[in-house]
Amino acid sequence: MEFPSIHKDGLSVYSEFLPIHKDGSPVYAGFWKRFGALLVDNFVLIPVGVIFILIEGKSIWSAIVATVAFTVFYAAYNIYFHYRYGATLGKMATDIKVTRPDGSPIGIKQAFLRSSVECGLLITEMVARLIALSNADAEQYLSEDWVGREEYLLAFIPAWHGAVETIYWLWTWSEVVFLLFNERKRALHDLIAETVVVQKRFAK
């Protein structure tokens, strides 16, 4: 099976998909392997999150800096590791890899497009949090523990944030449903970036 791929020169070429099965094994990574990779990535990022939480408790300005820094770090983590290695640390741990449909390595363009929707939503979340922090009373904010600070900021989150949360969950569940019901286990972000996620041994 072939599909069109638009290159930067505007020309359309065709690449061949890897088979569904090879040597008696499924080529494409299914839901549970990808979910396991996500869990590992979140576990790896916990220490980073803790550092940013500690920074947030110093002042309003440090909270603003930490919010921006964590957003940039999270986006860079996903884009860089997919571009450089074809896999985040979680995917490495579960022996799966992001490739082009023919199994060849992806480039920076595919890595960026693959994370584009998630990064867009993450940036919108960041803006909502920055608005809340800019309107918060510094003394009251700093008097709370982490849970209290998060609850206090809710009063200053802009009204449109609710719509963003709805879009986020619709996107997340659409990703899962689409992945489960196509034979190559491609999520929507794979279609956007023209990528697939395969067992590592089948990547070129």
N, C-alpha and C positions, 0 to 999 in steps of 0.2 A: 504494500500500500504506500502511496506517495502523497506528499502534501506540498503546497507552495510555500516558499520562504522568501521574503523580500529583503534583499541586501541593501546596504547603504547607497549603492550606485543605482538603486531603483529597479534593477533587473530581478526577474523572478526565476528561481531555480528550484529543483526538486531534490529532496532527500528521502531516503528509504528508511522506514521505521524498522527498529529491531523486531524480531518475532515475539509472539506472546509467550512461547515456551522455547527453551533451548536445553538440550541434554537432559530432558525430563524435568526441568525445574522452571518455575515462573521467572520471567526476565524482569518484570516490573515490580516495584516495591508496593505492597498493599497497605491498607489502612493501619494495621497494628504496628508494622515496622516504622511507619512514618510518625505514628502517635508516640511510639517509644523514643524516637529521635527527638521529638518535641519536648518530652519529659526530661530527657538528659540535658538538652539545651537550657531549659528553665532551671534545672538544678545547678548547672554551671554558672548561670547568671545570678543566682541567689546572693553570693558574696558581694558581687558588684552592686546589687540592689541595696544590700545592707549598708555599704559604704555611702551610697547616695542618701539613704534615709538619715544616717548620722550627720551628714553635711547639711541636710535640710533643716535640722534642728538648731543650727547656729544663728541664723538670722533670716529675714525675708529674702534678702538679696542672695544669700547662699542657697536658699530653696529655689529661687528662680534659676540660678546658675546650674544647680543639680538637675532640675527638670529638663533644661535644654541639653545638658551634657548626657543625661541618660538616654534621651530620645536619639541623639546623634550616635551614641555608642551602640544602641540596640540596632539601629538601621545599618550602621557600618559593619557590625558583627555579621549580620546575615548576608549583606552584599559582598563583603570582602571574602569571607570563607567560601561562598558559593563560586565566586569568580576565581579565586586562587586555587582551591582544592576540589571544587565541585561538591562540597559537603561541609556543613557545620560540624562542630564537635559531636553533636548528637547523631548526625547521619554517619559520621565516621564510626561511632560506637556501635551502630546497628548495621554496618556494612552496606550502606546504600549510597547512591551518588546521583546528582543531578547532571544530566547530559543533554545534548541535542538528540532529536529523535533517532538518529543513526548510531548513537552511542558515543559520539565524539565530544570533546570538552566544550563547555559553554564559554562565552566571553563576558566582558563587563556589561555589554548591552543586555544580554539575557539575564544576568544576575540582578541588574537594576530593575528590569521590567518585571521580573518574578516577584520582587518585593514592593513594587510601586503602589499597589492599592493599600497594602498593610501600612506602608510608610506614610501614605497620604492620610490615613485614618489616625495613625500615631501622632502625626504633626498637628492634626486638628485637636486631638486630646491634649497635646502640649499647650496649644494656644488657650484652650479653655482653662487649663490649670494656671497658666500665667496670668490670665484675667482675674481668677479667683485670688491668687497670691497678691496681686497689685491692689486689690480692694480690701484685703484682710488687715485687721489690727495687729501690728507686730507683737505687742505685749501679750495679747490674749493667745495668739498663735503659738508663741514660744513657751507659754506656760503649760501647754498640753503635751502629753506623750504622743507617740506616732499615731496611734489610733484616734486620739482626741483631735490631733491636727487635721487628719483626713475628714473627720466628721464636721469639724468647724468650717473647713473650706467648702463643703457642700452648699452652704448658704450663699456662696459667692460665685458658684459655677453658672455660666450663662444658660439661658433657657434652651438655646439651640443644641446644647450638648446632649439632650435627650434624643434628638433625631440622629445624632452621630452614633450614639450607642445602639440605636435600633439598626442603623445601616451596618454597623460592625457585626452584630449578631446575625443579621441576614447574610452578610458576606461569608462569615465563618461557617454557618450551616450549609450554605450553597456549595462551599468548597468540599465539605464532607460528603454531601449527597452526590455531587458530580463525580467525586473520586470513586465512590462505591459502585456507581452504575455505568462505568465504561471499562472496557477490557484492558486498556493500557494504564489504568489507575491514574489518570491525569486530573489534577484539580484545576480550578479555573485559572489560577496563576500560572499553571503550566501552559495553558492555551495562550494566555497573553504573551508569555515569553518564548513560546515554541520550544518547550523543554519536556523531558520526561524524567521520572525518578526510577532508577534501575538498581538491581542487586549489583554491588560493586564489581563482582567478577565478570559481569557482562559489559562493563564500560570499556571503551577503547582507550 
